[in-house]
């Protein structure tokens, strides 16, 4: 096996050839798509004959309007079928994952919601719930304690009275 490297000019030449072939194929696909589109339009939509009276034109408009309504109904039916099939596919995927025992937890989004709006979402719009947490609390009256002036007084006197001056002097002398 010989590992010969290709020259850059050869690589460039091959790359340009591939691009030109791909461009030709894309153009051929576009032409084929345009031809099928034109054939379909000629088949389903005959050319308009506008040389007529006002009543004929109104009748033509009514026919076109009825065709549009029918197409809209068909489109709606197809959309519902597709959404139903997609939901069925998702349910089957979930069943398969459950049977395999490998279940991916979906990433949950953080939602900022007050308690009132959460209860309203759970119970529906029929039930108006006003959740006032403070209303359910007991009312407690605070007792105001008035301390006598004798107790507040000078704190040094209270300490001197309790410990005595002699005890303080001995405590500082030993240290």
N, CA and C atoms as an extended XYZ file, in Angstrom:
525
Properties=species:S:1:pos:R:3:atomname:S:1:resname:S:1:resid:I:1 pbc="F F F"
N         0.839       -1.188        0.000 N   UNK     1
C         0.000        0.000        0.000 CA  UNK     1
C         0.877        1.242        0.000 C   UNK     1
N         0.703        2.016       -0.954 N   UNK     2
C         1.476        3.244       -1.003 CA  UNK     2
C         0.566        4.406       -0.632 C   UNK     2
N         0.985        5.153        0.325 N   UNK     3
C         0.223        6.319        0.771 CA  UNK     3
C         0.758        7.550        0.060 C   UNK     3
N         0.258        7.759       -1.139 N   UNK     4
C         0.688        8.926       -1.889 CA  UNK     4
C        -0.285       10.057       -1.618 C   UNK     4
N         0.271       11.191       -1.317 N   UNK     5
C        -0.559       12.360       -1.064 CA  UNK     5
C        -0.912       13.026       -2.381 C   UNK     5
N        -2.131       13.534       -2.432 N   UNK     6
C        -2.607       14.199       -3.622 CA  UNK     6
C        -2.138       15.651       -3.591 C   UNK     6
N        -1.760       16.157       -4.725 N   UNK     7
C        -1.304       17.541       -4.769 CA  UNK     7
C        -2.498       18.471       -4.578 C   UNK     7
N        -2.218       19.668       -4.148 N   UNK     8
C        -3.291       20.622       -3.870 CA  UNK     8
C        -4.021       21.023       -5.152 C   UNK     8
N        -3.314       21.078       -6.259 N   UNK     9
C        -3.985       21.422       -7.516 CA  UNK     9
C        -4.938       20.306       -7.946 C   UNK     9
N        -4.538       19.060       -7.721 N   UNK    10
C        -5.405       17.914       -8.054 CA  UNK    10
C        -6.650       17.935       -7.154 C   UNK    10
N        -6.454       18.192       -5.843 N   UNK    11
C        -7.586       18.282       -4.909 CA  UNK    11
C        -8.547       19.387       -5.350 C   UNK    11
N        -8.006       20.514       -5.709 N   UNK    12
C        -8.833       21.648       -6.126 CA  UNK    12
C        -9.613       21.307       -7.389 C   UNK    12
N        -8.953       20.646       -8.339 N   UNK    13
C        -9.605       20.255       -9.593 CA  UNK    13
C       -10.757       19.278       -9.327 C   UNK    13
N       -10.514       18.256       -8.472 N   UNK    14
C       -11.561       17.278       -8.153 CA  UNK    14
C       -12.728       17.932       -7.425 C   UNK    14
N       -12.399       18.841       -6.522 N   UNK    15
C       -13.442       19.534       -5.762 CA  UNK    15
C       -14.308       20.375       -6.695 C   UNK    15
N       -13.691       21.070       -7.644 N   UNK    16
C       -14.463       21.890       -8.579 CA  UNK    16
C       -15.326       21.009       -9.478 C   UNK    16
N       -14.824       19.840       -9.885 N   UNK    17
C       -15.628       18.916      -10.678 CA  UNK    17
C       -16.852       18.425       -9.899 C   UNK    17
N       -16.638       18.061       -8.641 N   UNK    18
C       -17.753       17.590       -7.797 CA  UNK    18
C       -18.800       18.680       -7.627 C   UNK    18
N       -18.354       19.895       -7.407 N   UNK    19
C       -19.295       21.005       -7.238 CA  UNK    19
C       -20.074       21.276       -8.517 C   UNK    19
N       -19.425       21.187       -9.666 N   UNK    20
C       -20.138       21.434      -10.924 CA  UNK    20
C       -21.166       20.339      -11.194 C   UNK    20
N       -20.819       19.078      -10.873 N   UNK    21
C       -21.776       17.985      -11.056 CA  UNK    21
C       -22.962       18.169      -10.124 C   UNK    21
N       -22.708       18.524       -8.858 N   UNK    22
C       -23.783       18.744       -7.889 CA  UNK    22
C       -24.674       19.901       -8.320 C   UNK    22
N       -24.065       20.951       -8.875 N   UNK    23
C       -24.844       22.097       -9.346 CA  UNK    23
C       -25.750       21.685      -10.497 C   UNK    23
N       -25.247       20.882      -11.402 N   UNK    24
C       -26.060       20.394      -12.513 CA  UNK    24
C       -27.218       19.538      -12.030 C   UNK    24
N       -26.971       18.682      -11.044 N   UNK    25
C       -28.037       17.845      -10.494 CA  UNK    25
C       -29.115       18.679       -9.814 C   UNK    25
N       -28.712       19.694       -9.063 N   UNK    26
C       -29.690       20.573       -8.404 CA  UNK    26
C       -30.541       21.319       -9.426 C   UNK    26
N       -29.905       21.797      -10.505 N   UNK    27
C       -30.671       22.489      -11.540 CA  UNK    27
C       -31.660       21.543      -12.204 C   UNK    27
N       -31.242       20.292      -12.441 N   UNK    28
C       -32.143       19.308      -13.051 CA  UNK    28
C       -33.320       19.018      -12.122 C   UNK    28
N       -33.067       18.933      -10.805 N   UNK    29
C       -34.157       18.712       -9.836 CA  UNK    29
C       -35.134       19.878       -9.855 C   UNK    29
N       -34.613       21.104       -9.924 N   UNK    30
C       -35.487       22.276       -9.959 CA  UNK    30
C       -36.359       22.276      -11.203 C   UNK    30
N       -35.780       21.923      -12.346 N   UNK    31
C       -36.542       21.890      -13.593 CA  UNK    31
C       -37.633       20.822      -13.506 C   UNK    31
N       -37.293       19.648      -12.954 N   UNK    32
C       -38.278       18.568      -12.830 CA  UNK    32
C       -39.400       18.980      -11.874 C   UNK    32
N       -39.062       19.643      -10.774 N   UNK    33
C       -40.078       20.085       -9.818 CA  UNK    33
C       -40.996       21.114      -10.455 C   UNK    33
N       -40.427       22.009      -11.244 N   UNK    34
C       -41.234       23.031      -11.926 CA  UNK    34
C       -42.170       22.378      -12.945 C   UNK    34
N       -41.671       21.364      -13.645 N   UNK    35
C       -42.498       20.677      -14.641 CA  UNK    35
C       -43.658       19.950      -13.973 C   UNK    35
N       -43.400       19.264      -12.859 N   UNK    36
C       -44.484       18.566      -12.161 CA  UNK    36
C       -45.492       19.560      -11.597 C   UNK    36
N       -45.001       20.700      -11.117 N   UNK    37
C       -45.887       21.723      -10.583 CA  UNK    37
C       -46.794       22.270      -11.690 C   UNK    37
N       -46.207       22.548      -12.837 N   UNK    38
C       -47.001       23.058      -13.959 CA  UNK    38
C       -48.019       22.028      -14.437 C   UNK    38
N       -47.612       20.756      -14.491 N   UNK    39
C       -48.539       19.708      -14.929 CA  UNK    39
C       -49.699       19.588      -13.950 C   UNK    39
N       -49.418       19.658      -12.666 N   UNK    40
C       -50.475       19.564      -11.650 CA  UNK    40
C       -51.432       20.746      -11.759 C   UNK    40
N       -50.886       21.932      -11.946 N   UNK    41
C       -51.724       23.123      -12.040 CA  UNK    41
C       -52.616       23.072      -13.290 C   UNK    41
N       -52.073       22.584      -14.406 N   UNK    42
C       -52.884       22.470      -15.622 CA  UNK    42
C       -53.988       21.434      -15.449 C   UNK    42
N       -53.671       20.397      -14.682 N   UNK    43
C       -54.646       19.321      -14.478 CA  UNK    43
C       -55.776       19.766      -13.556 C   UNK    43
N       -55.423       20.420      -12.455 N   UNK    44
C       -56.438       20.763      -11.458 CA  UNK    44
C       -57.096       22.112      -11.706 C   UNK    44
N       -56.379       23.045      -12.295 N   UNK    45
C       -56.924       24.394      -12.498 CA  UNK    45
C       -56.980       24.700      -13.990 C   UNK    45
N       -58.147       24.585      -14.577 N   UNK    46
C       -58.256       24.928      -15.996 CA  UNK    46
C       -58.077       26.436      -16.179 C   UNK    46
N       -57.654       26.850      -17.350 N   UNK    47
C       -57.472       28.300      -17.569 CA  UNK    47
C       -58.799       29.039      -17.439 C   UNK    47
N       -58.707       30.253      -16.923 N   UNK    48
C       -59.909       31.048      -16.680 CA  UNK    48
C       -60.436       31.655      -17.982 C   UNK    48
N       -61.741       31.672      -18.088 N   UNK    49
C       -62.400       32.316      -19.212 CA  UNK    49
C       -63.164       33.511      -18.649 C   UNK    49
N       -62.557       34.672      -18.747 N   UNK    50
C       -63.144       35.866      -18.145 CA  UNK    50
C       -63.999       36.660      -19.147 C   UNK    50
N       -64.209       36.125      -20.314 N   UNK    51
C       -65.033       36.850      -21.293 CA  UNK    51
C       -66.488       36.446      -21.086 C   UNK    51
N       -67.141       37.140      -20.191 N   UNK    52
C       -68.532       36.823      -19.910 CA  UNK    52
C       -69.196       37.972      -19.196 C   UNK    52
N       -70.422       37.766      -18.824 N   UNK    53
C       -71.163       38.816      -18.143 CA  UNK    53
C       -70.795       38.841      -16.663 C   UNK    53
N       -71.319       39.793      -15.958 N   UNK    54
C       -71.046       39.967      -14.533 CA  UNK    54
C       -71.588       38.782      -13.740 C   UNK    54
N       -72.717       38.265      -14.151 N   UNK    55
C       -73.314       37.116      -13.454 CA  UNK    55
C       -72.417       35.877      -13.594 C   UNK    55
N       -71.817       35.697      -14.778 N   UNK    56
C       -70.920       34.569      -14.986 CA  UNK    56
C       -69.681       34.689      -14.087 C   UNK    56
N       -69.157       35.914      -13.971 N   UNK    57
C       -67.990       36.133      -13.108 CA  UNK    57
C       -68.330       35.889      -11.638 C   UNK    57
N       -69.508       36.315      -11.225 N   UNK    58
C       -69.922       36.080       -9.836 CA  UNK    58
C       -70.082       34.588       -9.572 C   UNK    58
N       -70.632       33.892      -10.532 N   UNK    59
C       -70.790       32.439      -10.389 CA  UNK    59
C       -69.422       31.766      -10.290 C   UNK    59
N       -68.454       32.231      -11.086 N   UNK    60
C       -67.093       31.696      -11.036 CA  UNK    60
C       -66.456       31.957       -9.676 C   UNK    60
N       -66.669       33.156       -9.140 N   UNK    61
C       -66.139       33.492       -7.803 CA  UNK    61
C       -66.755       32.594       -6.733 C   UNK    61
N       -68.030       32.331       -6.849 N   UNK    62
C       -68.687       31.453       -5.868 CA  UNK    62
C       -68.117       30.038       -5.939 C   UNK    62
N       -67.880       29.557       -7.166 N   UNK    63
C       -67.296       28.218       -7.323 CA  UNK    63
C       -65.896       28.161       -6.705 C   UNK    63
N       -65.098       29.192       -7.009 N   UNK    64
C       -63.740       29.228       -6.446 CA  UNK    64
C       -63.778       29.299       -4.926 C   UNK    64
N       -64.723       30.076       -4.397 N   UNK    65
C       -64.847       30.197       -2.941 CA  UNK    65
C       -65.240       28.862       -2.312 C   UNK    65
N       -66.147       28.136       -2.956 N   UNK    66
C       -66.543       26.828       -2.415 CA  UNK    66
C       -65.380       25.842       -2.471 C   UNK    66
N       -64.575       25.920       -3.562 N   UNK    67
C       -63.392       25.052       -3.647 CA  UNK    67
C       -62.394       25.378       -2.537 C   UNK    67
N       -62.214       26.674       -2.272 N   UNK    68
C       -61.303       27.088       -1.193 CA  UNK    68
C       -61.789       26.573        0.162 C   UNK    68
N       -63.101       26.653        0.392 N   UNK    69
C       -63.647       26.142        1.652 CA  UNK    69
C       -63.388       24.645        1.796 C   UNK    69
N       -63.588       23.916        0.704 N   UNK    70
C       -63.371       22.473        0.745 CA  UNK    70
C       -61.893       22.151        1.020 C   UNK    70
N       -61.000       22.906        0.384 N   UNK    71
C       -59.564       22.685        0.595 CA  UNK    71
C       -59.182       23.007        2.030 C   UNK    71
N       -59.745       24.086        2.600 N   UNK    72
C       -59.469       24.433        4.001 CA  UNK    72
C       -59.952       23.333        4.948 C   UNK    72
N       -61.128       22.782        4.662 N   UNK    73
C       -61.644       21.690        5.494 CA  UNK    73
C       -60.726       20.474        5.419 C   UNK    73
N       -60.277       20.150        4.208 N   UNK    74
C       -59.368       19.018        4.040 CA  UNK    74
C       -58.046       19.257        4.784 C   UNK    74
N       -57.542       20.488        4.674 N   UNK    75
C       -56.290       20.823        5.360 CA  UNK    75
C       -56.460       20.691        6.876 C   UNK    75
N       -57.574       21.185        7.398 N   UNK    76
C       -57.833       21.086        8.829 CA  UNK    76
C       -57.937       19.616        9.259 C   UNK    76
N       -58.635       18.809        8.449 N   UNK    77
C       -58.756       17.387        8.780 CA  UNK    77
C       -57.397       16.707        8.785 C   UNK    77
N       -56.579       17.037        7.808 N   UNK    78
C       -55.241       16.433        7.749 CA  UNK    78
C       -54.381       16.873        8.931 C   UNK    78
N       -54.483       18.151        9.320 N   UNK    79
C       -53.711       18.636       10.470 CA  UNK    79
C       -54.121       17.912       11.745 C   UNK    79
N       -55.425       17.702       11.933 N   UNK    80
C       -55.871       16.999       13.134 CA  UNK    80
C       -55.409       15.545       13.117 C   UNK    80
N       -55.443       14.921       11.934 N   UNK    81
C       -54.957       13.544       11.838 CA  UNK    81
C       -53.475       13.464       12.168 C   UNK    81
N       -52.705       14.407       11.651 N   UNK    82
C       -51.265       14.420       11.902 CA  UNK    82
C       -50.982       14.642       13.379 C   UNK    82
N       -51.688       15.588       14.000 N   UNK    83
C       -51.457       15.841       15.431 CA  UNK    83
C       -51.867       14.635       16.264 C   UNK    83
N       -52.953       13.965       15.877 N   UNK    84
C       -53.386       12.772       16.588 CA  UNK    84
C       -52.342       11.658       16.454 C   UNK    84
N       -51.821       11.489       15.243 N   UNK    85
C       -50.783       10.471       15.023 CA  UNK    85
C       -49.508       10.803       15.792 C   UNK    85
N       -49.133       12.085       15.835 N   UNK    86
C       -47.939       12.479       16.591 CA  UNK    86
C       -48.115       12.192       18.073 C   UNK    86
N       -49.297       12.460       18.598 N   UNK    87
C       -49.557       12.183       20.009 CA  UNK    87
C       -49.503       10.683       20.267 C   UNK    87
N       -50.054        9.900       19.334 N   UNK    88
C       -50.028        8.448       19.462 CA  UNK    88
C       -48.589        7.927       19.435 C   UNK    88
N       -47.775        8.503       18.562 N   UNK    89
C       -46.362        8.113       18.471 CA  UNK    89
C       -45.643        8.427       19.777 C   UNK    89
N       -45.901        9.606       20.336 N   UNK    90
C       -45.270        9.971       21.613 CA  UNK    90
C       -45.683        9.020       22.726 C   UNK    90
N       -46.973        8.660       22.764 N   UNK    91
C       -47.437        7.712       23.789 CA  UNK    91
C       -46.755        6.363       23.629 C   UNK    91
N       -46.616        5.904       22.386 N   UNK    92
C       -45.953        4.622       22.147 CA  UNK    92
C       -44.475        4.679       22.530 C   UNK    92
N       -43.833        5.809       22.266 N   UNK    93
C       -42.426        5.961       22.672 CA  UNK    93
C       -42.292        5.875       24.184 C   UNK    93
N       -43.224        6.511       24.888 N   UNK    94
C       -43.190        6.467       26.358 CA  UNK    94
C       -43.400        5.041       26.846 C   UNK    94
N       -44.321        4.306       26.213 N   UNK    95
C       -44.552        2.911       26.602 CA  UNK    95
C       -43.312        2.072       26.367 C   UNK    95
N       -42.638        2.281       25.249 N   UNK    96
C       -41.414        1.526       24.945 CA  UNK    96
C       -40.350        1.837       25.977 C   UNK    96
N       -40.197        3.110       26.346 N   UNK    97
C       -39.203        3.478       27.353 CA  UNK    97
C       -39.542        2.855       28.698 C   UNK    97
N       -40.823        2.809       29.038 N   UNK    98
C       -41.229        2.190       30.297 CA  UNK    98
C       -40.908        0.703       30.289 C   UNK    98
N       -41.146        0.056       29.151 N   UNK    99
C       -40.858       -1.379       29.067 CA  UNK    99
C       -39.360       -1.654       29.137 C   UNK    99
N       -38.563       -0.763       28.583 N   UNK   100
C       -37.122       -0.951       28.636 CA  UNK   100
C       -36.560       -0.602       30.006 C   UNK   100
N       -37.273        0.166       30.757 N   UNK   101
C       -36.801        0.541       32.087 CA  UNK   101
C       -35.871        1.735       32.064 C   UNK   101
N       -35.642        2.295       30.922 N   UNK   102
C       -34.780        3.466       30.829 CA  UNK   102
C       -35.670        4.664       30.554 C   UNK   102
N       -35.889        5.467       31.545 N   UNK   103
C       -36.793        6.595       31.404 CA  UNK   103
C       -36.014        7.886       31.589 C   UNK   103
N       -36.080        8.737       30.617 N   UNK   104
C       -35.448       10.041       30.738 CA  UNK   104
C       -36.433       11.003       31.364 C   UNK   104
N       -35.997       11.648       32.400 N   UNK   105
C       -36.856       12.654       33.013 CA  UNK   105
C       -36.795       13.914       32.157 C   UNK   105
N       -37.932       14.466       31.814 N   UNK   106
C       -37.902       15.679       31.009 CA  UNK   106
C       -37.405       16.860       31.837 C   UNK   106
N       -36.757       17.769       31.175 N   UNK   107
C       -36.264       18.964       31.855 CA  UNK   107
C       -37.454       19.854       32.173 C   UNK   107
N       -37.609       20.171       33.444 N   UNK   108
C       -38.733       21.002       33.866 CA  UNK   108
C       -38.324       22.466       33.815 C   UNK   108
N       -39.259       23.282       33.452 N   UNK   109
C       -38.998       24.711       33.397 CA  UNK   109
C       -39.422       25.347       34.711 C   UNK   109
N       -38.654       26.326       35.144 N   UNK   110
C       -39.027       27.053       36.350 CA  UNK   110
C       -40.154       28.017       35.999 C   UNK   110
N       -41.184       27.990       36.824 N   UNK   111
C       -42.328       28.855       36.594 CA  UNK   111
C       -42.565       29.669       37.853 C   UNK   111
N       -42.606       30.954       37.700 N   UNK   112
C       -42.902       31.813       38.841 CA  UNK   112
C       -44.401       32.036       38.858 C   UNK   112
N       -45.028       31.518       39.904 N   UNK   113
C       -46.478       31.609       39.974 CA  UNK   113
C       -46.860       31.823       41.435 C   UNK   113
N       -47.767       32.735       41.667 N   UNK   114
C       -48.215       32.969       43.031 CA  UNK   114
C       -49.156       31.846       43.448 C   UNK   114
N       -49.411       31.764       44.736 N   UNK   115
C       -50.292       30.713       45.244 CA  UNK   115
C       -51.708       30.889       44.705 C   UNK   115
N       -52.159       32.139       44.586 N   UNK   116
C       -53.508       32.381       44.056 CA  UNK   116
C       -53.637       31.885       42.619 C   UNK   116
N       -52.657       32.247       41.780 N   UNK   117
C       -52.748       31.841       40.377 CA  UNK   117
C       -52.576       30.338       40.220 C   UNK   117
N       -51.787       29.706       41.124 N   UNK   118
C       -51.616       28.259       41.058 CA  UNK   118
C       -52.921       27.546       41.399 C   UNK   118
N       -53.586       28.002       42.461 N   UNK   119
C       -54.864       27.382       42.823 CA  UNK   119
C       -55.918       27.633       41.756 C   UNK   119
N       -55.887       28.808       41.169 N   UNK   120
C       -56.855       29.100       40.114 CA  UNK   120
C       -56.591       28.221       38.904 C   UNK   120
N       -55.323       27.938       38.599 N   UNK   121
C       -55.007       27.063       37.464 CA  UNK   121
C       -55.430       25.631       37.762 C   UNK   121
N       -55.280       25.206       39.009 N   UNK   122
C       -55.654       23.840       39.367 CA  UNK   122
C       -57.168       23.664       39.436 C   UNK   122
N       -57.853       24.642       40.020 N   UNK   123
C       -59.288       24.505       40.234 CA  UNK   123
C       -60.110       25.040       39.065 C   UNK   123
N       -59.491       25.775       38.184 N   UNK   124
C       -60.215       26.326       37.045 CA  UNK   124
C       -60.674       27.738       37.338 C   UNK   124
N       -61.171       28.381       36.321 N   UNK   125
C       -61.570       29.779       36.463 CA  UNK   125
C       -62.910       29.924       37.187 C   UNK   125
N       -63.632       28.823       37.386 N   UNK   126
C       -64.926       28.903       38.067 CA  UNK   126
C       -64.745       29.224       39.546 C   UNK   126
N       -63.696       28.675       40.124 N   UNK   127
C       -63.465       28.855       41.560 CA  UNK   127
C       -62.496       30.002       41.768 C   UNK   127
N       -63.002       31.060       42.348 N   UNK   128
C       -62.135       32.177       42.685 CA  UNK   128
C       -61.605       31.933       44.088 C   UNK   128
N       -60.318       31.754       44.192 N   UNK   129
C       -59.709       31.470       45.474 CA  UNK   129
C       -58.799       32.634       45.820 C   UNK   129
N       -59.004       33.187       46.990 N   UNK   130
C       -58.125       34.238       47.454 CA  UNK   130
C       -57.387       33.710       48.664 C   UNK   130
N       -56.128       33.492       48.495 N   UNK   131
C       -55.337       32.887       49.554 CA  UNK   131
C       -54.604       33.991       50.289 C   UNK   131
N       -55.164       34.373       51.451 N   UNK   132
C       -54.517       35.368       52.274 CA  UNK   132
C       -54.010       34.657       53.514 C   UNK   132
N       -52.737       34.409       53.546 N   UNK   133
C       -52.163       33.614       54.631 CA  UNK   133
C       -52.220       34.353       55.969 C   UNK   133
N       -52.157       35.650       55.949 N   UNK   134
C       -52.155       36.405       57.200 CA  UNK   134
C       -53.523       36.442       57.855 C   UNK   134
N       -54.573       36.244       57.053 N   UNK   135
C       -55.924       36.299       57.608 CA  UNK   135
C       -56.194       35.108       58.516 C   UNK   135
N       -55.521       33.997       58.262 N   UNK   136
C       -55.761       32.794       59.054 CA  UNK   136
C       -54.968       32.765       60.357 C   UNK   136
N       -54.060       33.696       60.533 N   UNK   137
C       -53.247       33.702       61.744 CA  UNK   137
C       -54.030       34.305       62.912 C   UNK   137
N       -53.680       33.852       64.108 N   UNK   138
C       -54.328       34.400       65.299 CA  UNK   138
C       -53.799       35.798       65.560 C   UNK   138
N       -54.673       36.616       66.111 N   UNK   139
C       -54.262       37.948       66.492 CA  UNK   139
C       -53.729       37.891       67.923 C   UNK   139
N       -52.508       38.275       68.100 N   UNK   140
C       -51.899       38.253       69.423 CA  UNK   140
C       -51.541       39.685       69.781 C   UNK   140
N       -52.024       40.088       70.950 N   UNK   141
C       -51.704       41.446       71.392 CA  UNK   141
C       -50.428       41.380       72.205 C   UNK   141
N       -49.533       42.261       71.903 N   UNK   142
C       -48.266       42.299       72.618 CA  UNK   142
C       -48.458       43.057       73.926 C   UNK   142
N       -47.905       42.470       74.974 N   UNK   143
C       -47.971       43.150       76.258 CA  UNK   143
C       -46.761       44.047       76.380 C   UNK   143
N       -47.035       45.293       76.698 N   UNK   144
C       -45.950       46.243       76.842 CA  UNK   144
C       -45.505       46.209       78.299 C   UNK   144
N       -44.290       45.805       78.524 N   UNK   145
C       -43.751       45.746       79.886 CA  UNK   145
C       -43.050       47.058       80.188 C   UNK   145
N       -43.512       47.657       81.214 N   UNK   146
C       -42.861       48.892       81.627 CA  UNK   146
C       -41.968       48.560       82.806 C   UNK   146
N       -40.688       48.695       82.583 N   UNK   147
C       -39.743       48.391       83.656 CA  UNK   147
C       -39.639       49.608       84.561 C   UNK   147
N       -39.554       49.309       85.803 N   UNK   148
C       -39.480       50.415       86.761 CA  UNK   148
C       -38.113       51.077       86.666 C   UNK   148
N       -38.083       52.320       87.033 N   UNK   149
C       -36.846       53.096       86.973 CA  UNK   149
C       -35.823       52.556       87.945 C   UNK   149
N       -36.290       51.903       89.024 N   UNK   150
C       -35.353       51.365       90.014 CA  UNK   150
C       -34.539       50.218       89.420 C   UNK   150
N       -35.193       49.385       88.610 N   UNK   151
C       -34.476       48.252       88.034 CA  UNK   151
C       -33.497       48.717       86.967 C   UNK   151
N       -33.861       49.756       86.201 N   UNK   152
C       -32.998       50.202       85.132 CA  UNK   152
C       -31.819       50.943       85.724 C   UNK   152
N       -32.017       51.876       86.529 N   UNK   153
C       -31.025       52.650       87.258 CA  UNK   153
C       -29.587       52.530       86.774 C   UNK   153
N       -28.666       52.765       87.679 N   UNK   154
C       -27.253       52.711       87.342 CA  UNK   154
C       -26.768       51.286       87.537 C   UNK   154
N       -26.214       50.695       86.536 N   UNK   155
C       -25.826       49.285       86.596 CA  UNK   155
C       -24.623       49.076       87.499 C   UNK   155
N       -23.813       50.114       87.698 N   UNK   156
C       -22.651       49.970       88.563 CA  UNK   156
C       -23.069       49.759       90.016 C   UNK   156
N       -24.112       50.462       90.407 N   UNK   157
C       -24.575       50.327       91.787 CA  UNK   157
C       -25.097       48.917       92.029 C   UNK   157
N       -25.815       48.362       91.050 N   UNK   158
C       -26.341       47.000       91.206 CA  UNK   158
C       -25.201       46.002       91.357 C   UNK   158
N       -24.143       46.159       90.603 N   UNK   159
C       -23.014       45.231       90.685 CA  UNK   159
C       -22.309       45.397       92.026 C   UNK   159
N       -22.126       46.660       92.453 N   UNK   160
C       -21.456       46.895       93.731 CA  UNK   160
C       -22.269       46.330       94.877 C   UNK   160
N       -23.577       46.478       94.797 N   UNK   161
C       -24.425       45.946       95.849 CA  UNK   161
C       -24.341       44.429       95.894 C   UNK   161
N       -24.314       43.776       94.755 N   UNK   162
C       -24.324       42.312       94.714 CA  UNK   162
C       -22.952       41.736       95.066 C   UNK   162
N       -21.884       42.295       94.502 N   UNK   163
C       -20.564       41.706       94.700 CA  UNK   163
C       -19.824       42.337       95.868 C   UNK   163
N       -20.126       43.539       96.143 N   UNK   164
C       -19.416       44.238       97.208 CA  UNK   164
C       -18.095       44.751       96.664 C   UNK   164
N       -17.608       45.840       97.208 N   UNK   165
C       -16.379       46.469       96.733 CA  UNK   165
C       -15.167       45.641       97.094 C   UNK   165
N       -15.214       44.964       98.199 N   UNK   166
C       -14.054       44.187       98.636 CA  UNK   166
C       -13.773       43.048       97.654 C   UNK   166
N       -14.807       42.429       97.154 N   UNK   167
C       -14.633       41.314       96.217 CA  UNK   167
C       -13.989       41.776       94.911 C   UNK   167
N       -14.346       42.960       94.484 N   UNK   168
C       -13.755       43.476       93.236 CA  UNK   168
C       -12.303       43.792       93.406 C   UNK   168
N       -11.943       44.383       94.520 N   UNK   169
C       -10.551       44.745       94.744 CA  UNK   169
C        -9.687       43.495       94.796 C   UNK   169
N       -10.163       42.461       95.474 N   UNK   170
C        -9.378       41.215       95.565 CA  UNK   170
C        -9.235       40.580       94.174 C   UNK   170
N       -10.247       40.686       93.376 N   UNK   171
C       -10.210       40.067       92.066 CA  UNK   171
C        -9.147       40.733       91.182 C   UNK   171
N        -9.022       42.069       91.270 N   UNK   172
C        -8.042       42.762       90.444 CA  UNK   172
C        -6.639       42.629       90.997 C   UNK   172
N        -6.480       42.484       92.308 N   UNK   173
C        -5.158       42.363       92.906 CA  UNK   173
C        -4.521       41.015       92.544 C   UNK   173
N        -5.282       39.955       92.450 N   UNK   174
C        -4.721       38.644       92.169 CA  UNK   174
C        -4.301       38.504       90.720 C   UNK   174
N        -4.838       39.278       89.849 N   UNK   175
C        -4.490       39.129       88.438 CA  UNK   175
C        -3.306       39.925       88.019 C   UNK   175
